[in-house]
Amino acid sequence: MALFDGIKEYFANRKTKRLERAGKLVRNAKAIREDRWAALEYLAKEVKEPDQAIPLLLPRFEYSLEHGINDTREKELAQEGVVRFGEAGLPFLQDWLKKTSRIAWPIKCLKALGKESLVVDALKSALDYNDVAFDQQAVDKNYDILCYLREYQVPESIDQIAHFLNDPDERVRFAAAEFLIAQNTDAIKPMITKFLKDDSSENRRLRQAVIQAYVDRNWTVDNPQDFADGYVADGVRVNARGMLEVRA
């Protein structure tokens, strides 16, 4: 038994070292391309345990190579390696999305699993509701996530996403407004109404999006008397029915 235990331990140690070497190559953007490709193939096709393969494949999404074709091929192989484990890879992707600022390829992995609910839940859990104004990567990440979320109908999340209408970053505020407007529910109206009267340069795009939403959905203005002579913006008036009307 001791002999067999020794052989087993030998091969286990050998595998551990191979995994460590493969992981280092995958993380190294300056590694020899052929060596990194071989490491990716090993992790993506040969390693059978998701907890050994996926954490070593995900770092490949953290950098880009100058040669775009090679970069895409490597990332596609890493994606293939993650997705082949099916929903067993979900916890790793969810955790990774919370800590990475490069979310495009992890989201592609989630989408490849074929369930929109997985994508939505992972995106929502990766949003940072803290004050991140001085962390540009965190700000950019919130913006990117909100841009992805607007592709989905998630009316149960409108109260949460409305939080970002007060974000210091204009892009984040605008993305939050676009998400809300994209939802098929009139419940968002009171959340965005305040921007009808906001003529500040900081919210110019946001205000235009809100005006367009009012026009498209035939919403009535709650307090039309607040707009002198019905004037809302250049070319936009409140009509007799209390709706916004675009005039040439």
C-alpha positions as CSV (number, residue, x, y, z in Angstrom):
1,M,0.0,0.0,0.0
2,A,2.8,2.3,0.8
3,L,4.2,1.9,-2.7
4,F,0.9,2.7,-4.3
5,D,0.4,5.7,-2.0
6,G,3.8,6.9,-3.0
7,I,3.0,6.6,-6.7
8,K,-0.3,8.4,-6.2
9,E,1.3,11.2,-4.4
10,Y,4.0,11.5,-7.1
11,F,1.4,12.0,-9.8
12,A,-0.7,14.3,-7.7
13,N,2.4,16.5,-7.1
14,R,3.2,16.4,-10.8
15,K,-0.3,17.5,-11.7
16,T,-0.1,20.3,-9.2
17,K,3.1,21.6,-10.6
18,R,1.7,21.4,-14.1
19,L,-1.4,23.4,-13.1
20,E,0.8,26.0,-11.4
21,R,3.0,26.4,-14.5
22,A,-0.1,26.6,-16.8
23,G,-1.7,29.2,-14.5
24,K,1.5,31.4,-14.6
25,L,1.7,31.2,-18.4
26,V,-2.0,32.1,-18.8
27,R,-1.6,35.2,-16.6
28,N,1.6,36.3,-18.4
29,A,0.9,38.5,-21.4
30,K,4.6,38.5,-22.3
31,A,4.9,34.7,-22.2
32,I,5.9,32.9,-25.5
33,R,2.7,32.6,-27.4
34,E,3.0,28.9,-28.2
35,D,3.7,28.1,-24.5
36,R,0.7,30.1,-23.4
37,W,-1.5,28.5,-26.0
38,A,-0.4,25.0,-24.8
39,A,-1.3,26.0,-21.2
40,L,-4.7,27.2,-22.3
41,E,-5.4,24.0,-24.2
42,Y,-4.4,21.9,-21.2
43,L,-6.7,23.8,-18.9
44,A,-9.5,24.2,-21.3
45,K,-9.6,20.6,-22.6
46,E,-7.8,18.2,-20.3
47,V,-8.3,19.3,-16.7
48,K,-11.5,17.7,-15.5
49,E,-12.2,19.5,-12.2
50,P,-13.8,23.0,-12.6
51,D,-12.2,24.3,-9.4
52,Q,-8.8,23.5,-10.8
53,A,-9.4,24.8,-14.4
54,I,-11.7,27.8,-14.2
55,P,-9.8,29.9,-11.7
56,L,-6.7,29.6,-13.9
57,L,-8.5,30.3,-17.1
58,L,-10.4,33.5,-16.0
59,P,-7.2,35.6,-15.7
60,R,-6.8,35.4,-19.4
61,F,-9.6,37.9,-19.8
62,E,-7.7,40.5,-17.8
63,Y,-5.4,41.6,-20.6
64,S,-5.3,42.1,-24.4
65,L,-2.6,41.3,-26.8
66,E,-1.5,43.7,-29.5
67,H,-2.3,41.1,-32.2
68,G,-6.1,41.1,-32.1
69,I,-6.6,37.8,-33.9
70,N,-4.4,35.9,-31.4
71,D,-5.9,37.7,-28.5
72,T,-9.4,36.7,-29.6
73,R,-8.4,33.1,-30.3
74,E,-6.9,32.7,-26.8
75,K,-9.9,34.3,-25.1
76,E,-12.3,32.1,-27.1
77,L,-10.3,29.0,-26.0
78,A,-10.5,30.2,-22.4
79,Q,-14.2,30.7,-22.7
80,E,-14.6,27.2,-24.2
81,G,-12.8,25.8,-21.2
82,V,-15.0,27.7,-18.7
83,V,-18.3,26.9,-20.5
84,R,-17.7,23.2,-20.9
85,F,-18.3,22.8,-17.2
86,G,-21.9,24.1,-17.5
87,E,-23.5,25.6,-14.4
88,A,-20.7,24.2,-12.3
89,G,-18.8,27.2,-13.5
90,L,-21.4,29.7,-12.4
91,P,-20.0,30.4,-8.9
92,F,-16.6,31.1,-10.3
93,L,-18.0,33.5,-12.8
94,Q,-20.1,35.3,-10.3
95,D,-17.1,35.7,-7.9
96,W,-14.9,36.9,-10.8
97,L,-17.4,39.5,-11.9
98,K,-17.4,41.0,-8.4
99,K,-13.7,41.6,-8.4
100,T,-12.7,42.2,-12.1
101,S,-13.1,45.5,-14.0
102,R,-13.0,43.6,-17.4
103,I,-16.4,42.1,-17.6
104,A,-17.0,41.6,-21.3
105,W,-15.6,38.0,-21.7
106,P,-17.0,36.7,-18.3
107,I,-20.4,37.9,-19.5
108,K,-19.9,36.1,-22.8
109,C,-19.2,33.0,-20.8
110,L,-22.5,33.5,-18.8
111,K,-24.5,34.1,-22.0
112,A,-23.0,30.9,-23.5
113,L,-24.5,28.9,-20.6
114,G,-27.9,29.8,-22.2
115,K,-29.8,31.2,-19.3
116,E,-30.6,34.9,-19.2
117,S,-31.5,34.8,-15.5
118,L,-27.9,33.7,-14.8
119,V,-26.5,36.8,-16.6
120,V,-28.9,39.2,-14.9
121,D,-28.3,37.8,-11.4
122,A,-24.5,37.9,-11.9
123,L,-24.6,41.4,-13.3
124,K,-26.8,42.8,-10.5
125,S,-24.6,41.2,-7.8
126,A,-21.5,42.8,-9.3
127,L,-22.8,46.3,-9.1
128,D,-21.1,48.5,-6.5
129,Y,-23.6,50.7,-4.5
130,N,-20.9,52.3,-2.4
131,D,-19.4,55.7,-3.0
132,V,-16.8,54.9,-5.7
133,A,-16.4,58.4,-7.1
134,F,-12.7,58.3,-6.5
135,D,-12.2,54.8,-8.0
136,Q,-12.5,55.2,-11.8
137,Q,-12.3,51.5,-12.5
138,A,-15.3,50.9,-10.2
139,V,-17.2,53.8,-11.8
140,D,-16.5,52.4,-15.3
141,K,-17.5,48.9,-14.2
142,N,-20.9,50.1,-12.9
143,Y,-21.4,52.0,-16.2
144,D,-20.6,48.9,-18.2
145,I,-22.9,46.6,-16.1
146,L,-25.8,49.1,-16.4
147,C,-25.3,49.2,-20.2
148,Y,-25.5,45.4,-20.3
149,L,-28.5,45.3,-18.0
150,R,-30.6,47.5,-20.3
151,E,-30.8,44.6,-22.7
152,Y,-33.0,42.7,-20.2
153,Q,-36.5,43.2,-18.7
154,V,-35.9,43.3,-15.0
155,P,-38.8,45.3,-13.6
156,E,-38.3,43.9,-10.1
157,S,-34.9,45.7,-10.0
158,I,-36.0,49.2,-10.8
159,D,-35.8,50.5,-7.2
160,Q,-32.3,49.2,-6.9
161,I,-31.1,50.6,-10.2
162,A,-32.7,54.0,-9.5
163,H,-30.0,54.4,-6.9
164,F,-27.6,55.2,-9.7
165,L,-29.7,58.2,-10.9
166,N,-27.9,60.1,-8.2
167,D,-24.4,58.9,-9.1
168,P,-21.7,61.6,-9.4
169,D,-20.7,60.3,-12.8
170,E,-22.9,61.5,-15.7
171,R,-22.4,58.3,-17.8
172,V,-23.6,56.2,-14.9
173,R,-26.7,58.4,-14.3
174,F,-27.5,58.2,-18.0
175,A,-27.0,54.4,-18.2
176,A,-29.3,54.0,-15.2
177,A,-32.0,56.2,-16.8
178,E,-31.7,54.2,-20.1
179,F,-32.1,50.9,-18.1
180,L,-35.2,52.3,-16.4
181,I,-36.7,53.6,-19.6
182,A,-36.1,50.3,-21.3
183,Q,-38.3,48.5,-18.8
184,N,-41.9,47.9,-19.9
185,T,-43.4,49.5,-16.8
186,D,-44.9,52.9,-16.0
187,A,-43.6,52.5,-12.4
188,I,-40.4,54.2,-13.5
189,K,-42.1,57.5,-14.3
190,P,-41.9,59.1,-10.8
191,M,-38.2,58.0,-10.6
192,I,-37.2,60.1,-13.7
193,T,-39.7,62.9,-13.7
194,K,-37.4,65.3,-11.8
195,F,-35.1,65.4,-14.8
196,L,-37.8,67.1,-17.0
197,K,-37.0,70.4,-15.3
198,D,-33.3,69.8,-15.0
199,D,-31.7,72.0,-17.6
200,S,-28.2,71.7,-16.2
201,S,-25.4,70.8,-18.6
202,E,-24.5,67.8,-16.4
203,N,-27.8,66.1,-17.2
204,R,-28.5,67.3,-20.7
205,R,-28.4,63.8,-22.3
206,L,-30.4,62.3,-19.4
207,R,-33.1,65.0,-19.7
208,Q,-33.4,64.4,-23.5
209,A,-33.9,60.7,-22.8
210,V,-36.6,61.4,-20.3
211,I,-38.4,63.9,-22.6
212,Q,-38.4,61.2,-25.3
213,A,-39.8,58.6,-22.9
214,Y,-42.6,61.0,-22.0
215,V,-43.4,61.5,-25.7
216,D,-43.1,57.9,-26.7
217,R,-45.3,56.7,-23.9
218,N,-47.8,59.5,-23.9
219,W,-47.3,60.2,-20.3
220,T,-49.0,63.2,-18.8
221,V,-47.0,65.8,-16.9
222,D,-48.0,65.8,-13.2
223,N,-47.7,69.6,-12.7
224,P,-47.9,71.3,-16.1
225,Q,-48.2,74.7,-14.4
226,D,-44.6,74.4,-13.5
227,F,-43.7,75.0,-17.1
228,A,-44.3,78.7,-18.0
229,D,-46.3,79.0,-21.2
230,G,-46.0,75.2,-21.5
231,Y,-42.3,75.5,-22.4
232,V,-40.2,72.4,-21.5
233,A,-37.3,72.7,-23.9
234,D,-36.6,74.0,-27.4
235,G,-39.2,72.4,-29.6
236,V,-41.0,70.7,-26.8
237,R,-44.2,72.0,-25.1
238,V,-46.9,70.7,-22.7
239,N,-50.1,70.5,-24.7
240,A,-53.7,71.0,-23.5
241,R,-54.0,67.4,-22.4
242,G,-50.9,67.7,-20.2
243,M,-48.7,65.6,-22.6
244,L,-45.4,66.6,-24.1
245,E,-45.6,67.6,-27.8
246,V,-42.7,68.1,-30.1
247,R,-43.1,71.1,-32.4
248,A,-40.9,72.1,-35.3
